[in-house]
Amino acid sequence: MLLRHDRLSSDALRELATGKVLALHVPEYHAPDLCTEIVERILDGMGKGYRRIYESNVRAFTETRGDAETRRAYLATAIEVMAEIRRSCHPLASPVDRLRCELDELWPGGACLLRLEENALVFGMVRVWRGGAQAHPHLDVLRESAPDVRDAAGFTEQLGVNIYLRMPAQEHDSEGALELWDFGLMDEAVIGRSSWGTYGYRRETLPNPTIRIRPAVGDLIILRTTRLHAVQPTCDGERITLSGFIGCSGPDEPLRLWS
Ligand SMILES: O=C(O)CCC(=O)C(=O)O
């Protein structure tokens, strides 16, 4: 159910895209000491940011739905948001740019940014979890949350990517842990149990997660977001990630990337 490899591979991506595994864990995808170096600069470049369950440098694309002005602003600044991350990592490559290259090289149909009316979406948003921030068990399915995005209708799987730049101290085992259940939208354990619109499910109605991972600094985790997943509270310190999504529409189609 959980693959652990020292690098990304075509086989691992195929197993994720076809639902054979729940997640892929690549320890130290980015050197931990370099994460410590770039994270301060990334935080400095974030400005005021946005507040959701976490703080971020840009809104999640799905938050722009139904508000033409917010969406226009998102699309107008997307390239600059990605350039700012690149600047923060300079003179080294940003881990999220490296990931984009590897996805393009390894997937038979290549990989490219998801575009809306010819405008690129952001891939690689900064998420800062602190002060008890957590994600209740939830699913992320663009087809459901943004039905106006034409490409999303063809997605047969959606993956979430997270590169962990900072993690709370290891003293508390569950602090900031990622949990995964092998349940999707149509599973009995999930149907009718949503307690906050389509966003979250109550943990106490679910069995123990199939997988619980406590990522370390520098790790990359790619998970199927069409299966239930959650993030345990970060109370002590900060949990900072570069995060995005991958839409899969079959091996010959390009992977589409956004955040
Ligand atoms: O930060 C993580 O480990 C997972 C975040 C999450 O819930 C997601 O990517 O959908």
The ligand as an SDF file (V2000), in Angstrom:
LIG
                    3D

 10  9  0  0  0  0  0  0  0  0999 V2000
    0.5870   17.9360    4.0580 O   0  0  0  0  0  0  0  0  0  0  0  0
    0.3400   16.7540    3.8790 C   0  0  0  0  0  0  0  0  0  0  0  0
    1.0670   15.8560    4.3250 O   0  0  0  0  0  0  0  0  0  0  0  0
   -0.9140   16.3300    3.1250 C   0  0  0  0  0  0  0  0  0  0  0  0
   -1.7370   17.5010    2.7940 C   0  0  0  0  0  0  0  0  0  0  0  0
   -3.0550   17.1640    2.2000 C   0  0  0  0  0  0  0  0  0  0  0  0
   -4.0080   16.9190    2.8670 O   0  0  0  0  0  0  0  0  0  0  0  0
   -3.1870   17.1320    0.7620 C   0  0  0  0  0  0  0  0  0  0  0  0
   -2.1640   17.2730    0.0490 O   0  0  0  0  0  0  0  0  0  0  0  0
   -4.3240   16.9960    0.2910 O   0  0  0  0  0  0  0  0  0  0  0  0
  1  2  2  0
  2  3  1  0
  2  4  1  0
  4  5  1  0
  5  6  1  0
  6  7  2  0
  6  8  1  0
  8  9  2  0
  8 10  1  0
M  END
$$$$
